[in-house]
Amino acid sequence: MNPHHINPAQWSSVLGYARQSCARIFRDGGSPHDALAAFGLRSRAQTSVDWVHAVEDIAIMLCGPAH
């Protein structure tokens, strides 16, 4: 996924950071839900969330406006 409203250079950078963060959580025995919680996000649904969706959700959150 590459959102059209995000600068491609920013998306590539943020996607790499999200992957790195998720890899660290995975190595420590965490789940995709743990990765989302580390960034203050909730899972998309009550069903199982995989790592691909966790990485994308984290990257989208990081590209969003600061609050």
CORCORNOR-V466563 format. One record per pair of residues at least 24 apart in sequence whose ideal C-beta (glycine too) atoms are under 10 Angstrom apart, sorted by the first residue. I is the first residue (numbers start at 1). J is the second residue. D is the distance in Angstrom with one decimal. If there is no record, write none. Layout:
# CORCORNOR-V466563
I_J_D ; I_J_D
This chain:
# CORCORNOR-V466563
1_52_9.1 ; 1_53_9.6 ; 1_55_9.8 ; 1_56_5.5 ; 1_59_8.7 ; 1_60_8.5 ; 2_56_10.0 ; 2_59_10.0 ; 3_56_9.3 ; 3_59_8.9 ; 3_60_6.8 ; 3_63_7.4 ; 5_63_8.8 ; 6_59_8.8 ; 6_60_8.2 ; 6_63_5.0 ; 6_64_9.4 ; 7_63_8.5 ; 10_59_9.7 ; 10_62_9.1 ; 10_63_6.2 ; 11_59_7.1 ; 11_60_9.2 ; 11_62_9.8 ; 11_63_6.7 ; 12_59_9.7 ; 13_59_9.4 ; 13_62_9.3 ; 13_63_9.5 ; 14_58_8.4 ; 14_59_4.7 ; 14_60_8.5 ; 14_61_9.1 ; 14_62_4.7 ; 14_63_5.4 ; 15_55_7.0 ; 15_56_8.0 ; 15_58_9.0 ; 15_59_4.8 ; 15_60_9.7 ; 15_62_9.1 ; 15_63_9.3 ; 16_55_9.8 ; 16_59_8.9 ; 17_55_9.8 ; 17_58_8.3 ; 17_59_7.7 ; 17_62_6.8 ; 18_54_8.1 ; 18_55_4.8 ; 18_56_7.7 ; 18_57_8.4 ; 18_58_4.1 ; 18_59_4.3 ; 18_60_8.9 ; 18_61_8.7 ; 18_62_6.6 ; 18_63_9.8 ; 19_51_8.9 ; 19_54_9.9 ; 19_55_5.5 ; 19_58_8.9 ; 19_59_8.4 ; 20_55_9.7 ; 21_54_9.5 ; 21_55_8.5 ; 21_58_6.7 ; 21_59_9.8 ; 21_62_9.5 ; 22_51_5.9 ; 22_52_9.6 ; 22_54_5.8 ; 22_55_5.3 ; 22_58_7.0 ; 22_59_9.9 ; 23_51_9.0 ; 23_55_9.3 ; 25_51_9.4 ; 25_54_8.8 ; 26_51_7.0 ; 26_54_9.6 ; 32_57_9.1 ; 32_58_9.9 ; 36_61_9.0
